[in-house]
Amino acid sequence: MKDKIINLFKQKRVRQVSVLYSSMIIGIALGIAVSVINTRLLGPEEFGDYKFVHGVYTFFALIINFGFFTSAGRLLADKKNNSIRKELIGSSIVLTCIFGIIFSFTMFIFAFFQGHFFSKDLSSLFMFLTPLFFFVPVTVSFENVFQGENRIYELAFFRQSPQLFYIVASLVLYKLDMFNLTSSLVVQLLTLGMIAAAMTYRLKPKFSNLKKNLKAIYEENKTFGFHVYIGALLGVASTHLGPIVLSYFSVNNVDVGFYSLALMSTMPLVLIPGIAGTTMYKEFANRKEISKKVTKVTLLLTIAALAAFLILIKPLVILLYTDKFAGVVPLAYIVSVAQIFHGFGDYHNKFLGAHGQGKMMRNGAFLVGISNLIGFIVFVPLFGAFGAAYTKLFSGIVYTSSMVYFYKKYVKSIK
């Protein structure tokens, strides 16, 4: 039995899942440390402002990519492109820079209107941060590159290192009495830029045959990436509307901070099935169906994690964030269940993506987006942060149901 366990952990896929999930757990710990710093030093209202700004640029980052990064990642995952992988990475980086410029311009325009529609006028802050918003599209781009390349260790580092650098920089600023809402956001965006530069060097991209490879990404985008993107406009992007809608209907951004903390604290639950899908992405492309054994193990681990979360979340919130943030706990109970549904939706979504089923992914995302829009329009004005939490749960159920349905439909069609 002992030898079987040792052999199991020697397998590449198991090692990758272990490394990626371990890095995610470390990332959650780092995220908690970041949130502790921000909540204690900024307070409930400014922390809400911080999460509002973060929510806005995350939302726009999903809109302003048009599916090209997803298409580049799929091309990298396809074995027939092994000989030009470095060139595809170079083309993806060129696209990232182009979209970085477009993104900065978009955020500058948003700043002119922000103060007229939301509870607090932060337009001057958005304008000040405009040059640094150039780095935001890097997150979506590099996630797809590392996933397509099956470079799980680099992906793990890319996801978690910005938080570590943020913690160090924030503590230095605090000691210098320079930590505030503006400096915290500057550090966050600058750190992302520095990590991106280091990862670019690590990837060693080639920029030869740029026109040819950009055309290949464009053609892939027409048949795959753009369909995923259209779905994401209603699906993934609408999910990030929560903090923005809360800010619109609230007198301040306190509810934004509470809801965002609930989302952050429940992230380990969505990561378990999500990481399994990410690690298996390249292998999915060459399989006719998902391994039932992998699914069962993933489900058991997720249920065990949910049980532990429900027991520990209340004392942890009080310990880490003080009684001022006790309102996060009941929200986290609801969101925790929602995250499990979203995680297993992602799990099946990865398989469909690896097989180029962009239309199915798009259709599922449409259903999720509609459920999000209904929830945000109806529930948030009535119930505030609880309305956002129940919307998350409703959309999670819709997401998993639709992805499982489309997965079974596709598997049946190729047998």
C-alpha positions, 0 to 999 in steps of 0.5 A: 500500500505504501509503495502504491502511494509513493508511485502515485505521487511520482506521477506527473499529473498528481505532482502538478495537482499537488503543487498547484493546489498547495500554491493555491492554499499558500495563495489563500493564506497570503490573500488573508494576510493581504486582507488583514493588512488592508482591513485593519489599516484602511477600515471598513469604508476605505477597504470597501473603496479598495475592493470597488476599484479592484472589482471595476478593473477586474470586470473590464479586464474580462470584457477587453480581451475579445477572446484572443488570450483564450485562443492563444492558450488553446493553440499552445495546448495543441500538440501540432503547434509544438514547433512554433510554441515560442512564436505563439507566446511572443504573439500573445505578449504583443497582443497583451501590450496592445490590449494594455493600451486599450485598457488604460484608455478605457479606464481613463474614460470610465473615470469621467463618469464614475462619480456621477453613478456610484455612491462615492466619487473616486474619479480622481483616483481612477485617473491617477492610476490610468498608466498602471492599468496597462498591466491589468490584461497581463493576468488573463493573458499569462494565465492562458499561456501557462495553462496552454503550455502546461507549465503548472509550476510557473502558473503557481508562481505567477498567481501567488507572487504578487501577493507576497510582494504586496505584503512586503511593500505594504508593511514598508509603506506602513512603517514609513506612514505612507500606507493609504488607499492610493498607495495600496493600489499603486503597489498592487498594480506595479507589482503585477507589472514587475512579475509580468516582466520577470515571467516574460523573460522566463518564457523566452518568447520569439517574435519571428513570423509575428504576422503569420502567428497573429493571423493563426490566433485570429482564425482560432478566435473566430471559431473558438475564442470569440464564442467563449468571450461572448459567453463570458460577457454575460457569464464570467464578467457578470459575476464580477458585477457584484461589487459594482452593483452593490456600490451603485445601490449602497450609501457607501462601499462597506457592503462591497468590502463585506461581500468581497471578503466573503468571496475571498474567504471561500476561494479554497472551495472553488479551487479544488475542482478548478485546479483539477481541471486546469492541471488536466487541461492539456490531457483533456484535449486528447481524451474522450471523457473525464475520468470518473475516478478523478471526479470522485476524488475531487468531489470528496476533497471538496465536501471535506473542505466545505465541512471544515470551512463551515466550522472555522469561518466564524472564529477566523473572521473575528480573529483576523478582521475584528468584530467590525467585520462580523457581518462577513460570516453569514454571507460566507455561509451562503457563498461557500456553497455557491463556490462549490457549484462554480468550481465544478462548473469550471471543471467541466468547462475546462474539458469542453474548452480543451476540445474547442467547444466554444459554442457550448461554453458560450451557451452555458455562460449565457445562462449564467449571465442571465441568472446573474443579471436577474439576481443583481437587478432584483435581489441586490436592491432588496437585500443588499449584500445578501442579495449578491450572495444569493445571486452567486448561489443561484448562478453557481447552480445554473453554471454546473447544471449547464456545463454537465449537460453540455459535457454529456451532450458532447461526449455522447456525440463523439462515441 
